[in-house]
Amino acid sequence: RGAVLAALDLSLPSWTAQRSVSSVTIPPPACMLLPLEVPNRYLFGPGPSNVPPRVLAAGGRPIIGHLHHEMYEIMNDIKKGIQYAFQTNNHMTLAMSGSGHAAMECAVFNVVEPGESVLVSVNGVWGERVAEIAERMGAKVHTLVKAPGGYFTNEEIEKALAKHKPVLFFLTHGESSAGLAHPIDGIGDLCRKYDCLLLVDSVASLGAAPLLMDQQKIDILYTGSQKALNAPPGTAPISFNDRACHKMFNRKTKPVSYLFDMTHLSNYWGNDGKPARDYHHTGPVSGFLALRESLAILAEKGLENSWRHHKEVAEYLWKGLEDLGLKLFIKDKDLRLPSVTTITIPDGYEWKELLAYMIKHHQLEMTGGLGPSIGMVIRVGLMGYNCSTSNADKALAALSDALKHCPKRKA
Ligand code: PMP
């Protein structure tokens, strides 16, 4: 590619010769005259994961108008698919036009008003992010902090709820930066006792680890499209229950974001009971088509089968990693996230060299830590379409090869 680009650059004088008659001063970039190149990779990191041909094909269907009645039908299907995936009857269910961060911001911006108190559990990067988002919009942010891999007992959470009296409590179900699946039972009841909304992030866990929005009394739940759902990145399912709707639709101030204002989004998704859906923004049509297909695959497979399958493949992977002499970062099996496994960086190795070796020689992506877990872990994700024992074998073979060939830097 470098050589072709250099050759193309040599042809630029022919363009400069025409400059006197042209009104444009910036030439077409040489790279744009080359075909698009995308490598085939095993995406065995924490996401995005590989997208099955059926979902890619759905995203490649013709574009239709985002306000056409066929699109409304597709959006209605998506709502039903999310209700199934989340196990909720919430009417206020939709998909954000944006990645997981869009859903995080939408939740915080809509239910919290400036000056209100928010409690955020921070045991990895996602709590840090939500704390920052809430702080930026003017909330009074309180944090409950543990090192990556740590989790919060219900007693600790109750104490903090009683002390800070927040309007919102944030918890990450699948902490992908640490590989932890946080227990959820009982937290919804505590939040009700202290008149607080429970916001849960399931970007990395939805479809991979059991989560029941209504039964577990989660008030707001969101996920992303690109993990176990295996759709392309860029859409993010979210759902609000009646308690959350009551808070967000009885605000004194407007949410800071126009794009994420649920008054508009609920109309765009046909959730506000009004006869007409008005233009608010142009939704990512191809992204929605792909999301619909990925939710259809989950519905066909069945949630419980999907949870079981992720657990079985994760256990197979964990055993293989231990057989290679590696240590798993989360010691307690019951707290391990089945979709994203964290490995303690093996003694003496430079983690970046191991990852670079696997990309170069195996076309296989794993990643390092994120935020506070950087330098602590290597992360392997086998999610949805990628979740199979044969892919676990590929990941183990690549790691074993990297461990043999990368030099040990320290004794
Ligand atoms: N929460 C968790 C648990 C995640 O794993 C991620 C993505 N890695 C996000 C939120 C943010 O999602 P996105 O990158 O799609 O904005």
Boltz pocket constraint, residues with backbone or C-beta under 6 A from the ligand:
constraints:
  - pocket:
      binder: B
      contacts: [[A, 46], [A, 47], [A, 99], [A, 100], [A, 101], [A, 102], [A, 126], [A, 172], [A, 174], [A, 175], [A, 176], [A, 177], [A, 201], [A, 202], [A, 203], [A, 204], [A, 224], [A, 233], [A, 234]]
      max_distance: 6.0
